[in-house]
Amino acid sequence: MASIRALVLNCTLKPSPAPSSSEQLGQEVLAALAEQGVDGELVRVVDHDVRFGVSTDEGGGDGWPAIRAKLVAAQILVIATPIWLGQPSSVCKMVLERLDAELSETDAEGRLLTYGKVAGVAVVGNEDGAHHTIGQVQQALNEVGFTCPAAGATYWVGEALNKVDYRDAGPKPDTTGRTTKALALNSAHLARLLAEQPYPPPDARGAGVGPSRESA
């Protein structure tokens, strides 16, 4: 059985050690992945000096290359983000912009390095918008080469205008627990399948290469 490793990127706006509901749900995803034999770690992106940009290294002490090295070594990426104004967090959007650089990174056979990687999404918020946020993030991840599994997302949203966060919600709903376990189960299964049977390399016409990058 192929050895699988996961990376969860917590896209909260809050630096450590501030409590983070996105971190709690991300850790719960890691725990569910561990039940499937997957090792992993969680990185809180705002604890690192990640620069805005669309390259693999923006220079000047950019914190992204070190995070990217963990991503390259992993077979599963999970983006954990809060909802703000019905949208993924600005940190999440910055991460997606940095992943745009992967459209230029290929292996010896011309495949994007992301083609063998699985991507999931974990969302928390105190307002509606979880499905919209998941849709935005999954589409962006798929566009830069990641494969999203069936039931590839988990989420929790509290009552509208309520101030109770996921981390303070008391007993967690069975619905979120079930979707978290499904995300972990299907992500681990798909990652092992891709490890054993990678996507074919592009042919002479460029089939299988990701979409061209949009101009800024």
ChimeraX attribute file (.defattr): number of C-alpha atoms within 10 A of each C-alpha:
attribute: neighborCount
match mode: 1-to-1
recipient: residues
	/A:1	7
	/A:2	10
	/A:3	13
	/A:4	20
	/A:5	21
	/A:6	28
	/A:7	24
	/A:8	28
	/A:9	27
	/A:10	29
	/A:11	28
	/A:12	26
	/A:13	20
	/A:14	14
	/A:15	14
	/A:16	12
	/A:17	7
	/A:18	9
	/A:19	12
	/A:20	22
	/A:21	23
	/A:22	29
	/A:23	24
	/A:24	16
	/A:25	25
	/A:26	30
	/A:27	18
	/A:28	17
	/A:29	30
	/A:30	24
	/A:31	18
	/A:32	19
	/A:33	26
	/A:34	17
	/A:35	14
	/A:36	17
	/A:37	14
	/A:38	20
	/A:39	16
	/A:40	21
	/A:41	14
	/A:42	18
	/A:43	16
	/A:44	21
	/A:45	24
	/A:46	17
	/A:47	14
	/A:48	15
	/A:49	12
	/A:50	21
	/A:51	18
	/A:52	15
	/A:53	16
	/A:54	18
	/A:55	18
	/A:56	17
	/A:57	18
	/A:58	16
	/A:59	11
	/A:60	8
	/A:61	12
	/A:62	15
	/A:63	18
	/A:64	23
	/A:65	17
	/A:66	12
	/A:67	16
	/A:68	16
	/A:69	10
	/A:70	18
	/A:71	19
	/A:72	14
	/A:73	13
	/A:74	23
	/A:75	28
	/A:76	29
	/A:77	26
	/A:78	24
	/A:79	25
	/A:80	33
	/A:81	33
	/A:82	30
	/A:83	23
	/A:84	17
	/A:85	11
	/A:86	16
	/A:87	19
	/A:88	25
	/A:89	19
	/A:90	16
	/A:91	21
	/A:92	22
	/A:93	18
	/A:94	18
	/A:95	21
	/A:96	17
	/A:97	17
	/A:98	22
	/A:99	22
	/A:100	23
	/A:101	16
	/A:102	19
	/A:103	20
	/A:104	16
	/A:105	13
	/A:106	14
	/A:107	11
	/A:108	8
	/A:109	10
	/A:110	15
	/A:111	23
	/A:112	24
	/A:113	18
	/A:114	27
	/A:115	23
	/A:116	23
	/A:117	26
	/A:118	28
	/A:119	28
	/A:120	28
	/A:121	27
	/A:122	31
	/A:123	25
	/A:124	31
	/A:125	26
	/A:126	21
	/A:127	18
	/A:128	20
	/A:129	19
	/A:130	25
	/A:131	14
	/A:132	13
	/A:133	23
	/A:134	25
	/A:135	14
	/A:136	14
	/A:137	24
	/A:138	19
	/A:139	12
	/A:140	17
	/A:141	23
	/A:142	16
	/A:143	16
	/A:144	25
	/A:145	25
	/A:146	23
	/A:147	24
	/A:148	24
	/A:149	20
	/A:150	13
	/A:151	17
	/A:152	23
	/A:153	29
	/A:154	27
	/A:155	24
	/A:156	24
	/A:157	19
	/A:158	16
	/A:159	12
	/A:160	11
	/A:161	9
	/A:162	9
	/A:163	12
	/A:164	15
	/A:165	18
	/A:166	22
	/A:167	16
	/A:168	10
	/A:169	11
	/A:170	9
	/A:171	8
	/A:172	12
	/A:173	11
	/A:174	9
	/A:175	11
	/A:176	17
	/A:177	18
	/A:178	12
	/A:179	19
	/A:180	26
	/A:181	22
	/A:182	21
	/A:183	27
	/A:184	30
	/A:185	22
	/A:186	20
	/A:187	31
	/A:188	25
	/A:189	15
	/A:190	22
	/A:191	27
	/A:192	20
	/A:193	14
	/A:194	17
	/A:195	16
	/A:196	12
	/A:197	10
	/A:198	14
	/A:199	13
	/A:200	12
	/A:201	17
	/A:202	14
	/A:203	11
	/A:204	6
	/A:205	7
	/A:206	10
	/A:207	11
	/A:208	16
	/A:209	19
	/A:210	18
	/A:211	10
	/A:212	11
	/A:213	12
	/A:214	6
	/A:215	4
	/A:216	4
